[in-house]
Amino acid sequence: MTLRLLILSVLLLASAGSQALTLDSTPVPGGIAVITLPADAEPATARYRDRKVLVTRNENNDYIAVIGLPLASEPGRHYLKVNNTSGKTQNLGFQVADKAYEEQHITIKDKRKVNPEKRDMERITRESRQIKSALRHWSQQDDITLAFEKPVEGPTSSPFGLRRFFNEQARNPHSGLDIAAPEGTPIRAPAAGTVIETGDFFFNGNTVLLDHGQGLVTMYCHMNKIDVTPGQSVDSGEILGEVGMTGRVTGPHLHWGVSLNDARIDPLLFLPAEQQAANQSNEATP
């Protein structure tokens, strides 16, 4: 069977309530590649850049690999390594197109949140390891829900992928979606999952990380209040905490991040098409 990219609407089956997701026809940095696996690879394990990749079934009951593409991905030919149970290995190629993200210039009054002092660096380094470990978490689950609900209603204050400048100093691209909402607004789990980490971090403030299975992890930052604890299972729609303005912020909002095979990708890709369109047309001025 030849490699096929799923270019129209893809129904990623995980539960009776799943909805069809409209994915880009061409994978881009910060996006997703969805690849139908050869029939002789079933059931399969798949790896991209030495990291395990989520494998599930589509509406035709074919096995598919859902690959998160890092923002730093180079345009061109990329490869997915697939192993079947008999030990056969195949390298499946797919094309990644370029994508230009806009710039965003933000003024932060607390200068320590832009240029941390020496006394801050030990904490930042420790917290960075803690967060990275959670984002790389893998739990083998067959029941994977990829159609999410928005965790907070509100306009987008900063879209995913922006090339950011804090006080005119270049920083890493924006790795999540910022949703503006008043302090105290409930934050709800977009899908069922397990809390794998919580904490009060230097940059991210009060934060929750949820494991949804097979390398799919979501992150919620700058919270005013956390209502869950590590190891707790949550259902879709269950309250995780409240919107706040802790950490490096200019106002109350939720930073919602999605990580897939340790690649930060656009959370909008996991919302139904009508919600994607509504969100993109309802962006607030930062």
C-alpha positions in Angstrom: 0.0 0.0 0.0 1.4 3.4 -0.9 1.5 6.3 1.6 -1.6 8.5 1.7 -1.9 11.8 3.5 -5.5 12.3 4.7 -6.3 15.7 3.2 -9.9 16.3 3.8 -11.9 15.8 7.0 -10.5 13.0 9.1 -12.6 11.2 11.7 -10.2 10.1 14.4 -12.1 7.4 16.3 -11.7 7.3 20.1 -15.2 7.5 21.6 -18.8 7.7 20.5 -18.7 11.5 21.0 -15.7 12.2 18.7 -16.2 14.8 16.0 -14.5 15.1 12.6 -11.5 17.3 12.5 -10.6 19.3 9.4 -6.8 19.1 9.0 -4.6 21.0 6.7 -3.9 19.2 3.4 -0.2 20.0 3.7 1.6 19.5 7.0 3.5 22.6 8.3 5.8 23.4 11.3 3.6 23.5 14.3 1.0 21.4 12.6 0.1 17.7 12.2 0.8 15.0 9.6 -1.8 12.3 9.5 -0.6 9.2 7.6 -2.4 6.0 6.7 -0.2 3.1 7.5 0.3 0.2 5.1 -2.0 -2.8 5.7 0.9 -5.1 6.5 2.0 -2.8 9.3 -1.1 -3.5 11.4 -0.8 -3.3 14.4 2.2 -1.0 14.3 4.5 1.1 16.3 5.7 4.3 14.6 8.5 6.8 15.3 9.3 10.2 14.1 12.7 11.7 14.9 13.2 8.9 17.4 10.0 9.6 19.3 7.0 7.3 19.5 4.0 8.5 17.5 0.3 8.2 18.3 -1.3 5.4 16.3 -5.1 5.0 16.1 -7.8 4.1 13.6 -9.8 6.3 11.2 -13.4 6.0 10.0 -12.4 3.3 7.5 -10.8 1.3 10.4 -7.4 1.9 8.9 -4.5 2.4 11.2 -3.2 6.0 11.0 -0.2 7.8 12.6 -0.8 11.3 13.9 2.5 13.2 14.0 3.1 16.5 15.8 5.6 18.7 13.8 7.8 21.0 15.9 7.8 24.7 15.0 11.5 24.3 14.1 10.7 21.7 11.4 12.5 22.4 8.1 10.4 22.3 4.9 11.0 19.3 2.7 10.8 15.5 2.9 10.3 13.9 6.3 10.1 10.3 7.2 8.0 8.1 9.6 9.6 4.8 10.7 7.0 2.1 11.1 7.6 -1.4 12.6 5.1 -4.2 12.4 4.8 -7.1 14.8 6.8 -9.4 12.5 9.8 -7.1 12.7 9.5 -5.5 9.3 10.5 -1.8 9.1 9.3 0.7 6.6 10.2 4.4 6.2 7.3 6.4 4.9 8.0 9.8 3.4 5.8 12.9 3.6 6.3 16.5 2.6 6.3 19.4 5.1 5.6 22.9 3.7 6.9 26.2 5.1 4.7 28.5 7.1 5.5 32.1 8.1 4.1 33.2 11.5 3.6 36.8 12.4 5.6 38.8 15.0 4.3 40.0 18.4 5.9 42.7 20.5 5.0 42.7 24.2 6.0 45.0 27.0 6.5 43.3 30.4 6.7 45.6 33.4 8.4 43.0 35.6 11.8 43.0 34.0 12.9 39.9 35.9 10.4 37.9 33.8 12.3 39.0 30.7 15.9 39.0 32.0 15.8 36.7 35.1 18.4 37.4 37.8 21.1 34.9 38.8 19.0 33.9 41.8 16.1 33.0 39.5 18.1 30.7 37.2 18.3 27.7 39.5 14.5 27.7 39.9 14.0 28.2 36.1 16.3 25.3 35.2 14.6 23.0 37.7 11.2 23.9 36.5 12.2 23.5 32.9 13.3 19.9 33.5 10.0 19.2 35.3 7.8 20.6 32.5 9.8 19.0 29.7 9.5 15.6 31.5 5.7 16.0 31.7 5.5 17.0 28.0 7.4 13.9 27.0 5.2 11.6 29.0 3.9 8.5 27.2 1.1 6.2 28.3 -0.1 3.5 26.1 -3.8 3.8 25.6 -6.1 2.6 22.8 -9.0 4.9 23.6 -7.7 8.2 22.4 -9.9 11.3 22.0 -8.5 13.8 19.6 -11.6 16.0 19.1 -11.3 18.6 21.9 -13.7 21.2 23.4 -12.3 24.7 24.0 -11.2 24.8 27.7 -12.3 28.5 28.1 -14.6 30.7 26.1 -13.1 34.0 25.0 -11.3 35.7 22.2 -7.7 34.8 21.2 -5.3 37.3 22.7 -2.2 35.6 21.1 -2.4 32.9 18.5 -0.1 30.0 18.2 3.3 30.3 16.5 3.9 34.1 16.9 7.6 35.1 16.8 7.7 36.9 20.1 9.7 39.9 21.4 9.5 40.8 25.1 10.6 44.4 25.7 12.1 44.2 22.1 14.2 41.1 22.9 13.6 38.1 20.7 12.3 35.0 22.5 11.1 31.6 21.5 7.9 31.4 19.3 4.6 31.3 21.1 4.0 27.6 21.7 0.3 27.7 22.7 -2.9 29.6 22.3 -3.8 32.5 24.6 -7.5 32.9 25.4 -8.5 36.1 27.1 -11.0 35.7 30.0 -11.7 37.4 33.3 -9.9 36.2 36.4 -11.9 33.3 38.1 -13.3 32.0 34.8 -13.5 28.1 35.1 -11.0 26.2 33.0 -12.4 22.9 31.8 -10.7 19.8 30.5 -11.1 19.6 26.7 -11.1 15.8 26.9 -10.7 13.1 29.4 -7.2 12.7 30.8 -5.0 12.2 33.8 -3.2 15.0 35.7 0.5 14.3 35.4 1.9 17.6 36.8 0.9 20.8 38.6 3.0 23.6 40.0 3.6 27.3 40.4 6.4 28.1 37.8 8.5 31.2 37.3 7.3 32.0 33.7 4.1 29.9 33.5 2.6 30.7 36.9 0.1 28.1 38.3 0.1 25.3 35.7 -1.7 22.0 35.1 -0.6 19.3 32.6 -2.9 16.6 31.4 -2.1 13.3 29.8 -4.5 12.1 27.1 -2.5 9.0 26.0 0.1 8.1 23.5 2.2 11.3 23.8 -0.7 13.7 23.7 -0.3 16.2 26.6 -2.2 19.5 27.2 -0.9 22.3 29.3 -2.8 25.2 31.1 -0.8 28.1 32.4 -1.2 31.4 34.4 -4.0 30.0 36.5 -5.4 31.8 39.5 -6.4 28.6 41.2 -5.7 24.9 40.7 -8.5 22.4 41.6 -6.8 19.1 40.6 -3.9 17.1 41.8 -1.3 14.8 40.1 -2.6 11.3 39.4 -6.2 12.5 39.3 -8.4 11.3 36.4 -10.7 14.0 34.9 -13.6 13.7 32.5 -14.2 16.0 29.5 -15.6 19.3 30.9 -14.4 18.8 34.4 -13.0 21.9 36.1 -9.2 22.1 36.3 -9.1 25.5 38.0 -9.6 29.2 37.2 -8.2 31.7 34.8 -5.6 34.1 36.4 -2.6 36.2 35.7 0.3 34.4 37.5 3.8 34.1 36.0 4.8 36.2 33.0 1.6 38.0 31.9 0.2 41.4 30.9 -3.4 40.5 31.9 -5.7 37.6 32.8 -5.8 34.8 30.2 -5.3 31.1 29.8 -2.3 29.8 27.9 -3.4 26.5 26.4 -0.7 24.3 25.0 -0.9 21.0 23.1 2.1 18.7 22.8 2.2 15.6 20.5 5.2 13.3 20.4 7.0 16.2 22.3 6.2 18.7 19.6 4.3 21.9 20.5 1.5 22.2 18.0 -1.5 24.5 17.3 -4.3 23.7 19.7 -6.9 24.9 17.1 -6.2 21.8 15.1 -8.0 19.7 17.8 -11.2 21.8 17.7 -14.0 21.0 15.3 -13.9 23.0 12.0 -16.7 25.4 13.0 -14.9 26.2 16.3 -11.7 26.8 14.5 -13.3 29.3 12.2 -15.1 31.0 15.0 -12.0 31.3 17.0 -9.9 32.7 14.2 -12.5 35.4 13.5 -12.7 36.4 17.1 -9.2 37.5 17.9 -8.6 40.2 20.5 -6.0 42.9 20.4 -3.0 41.8 22.6 
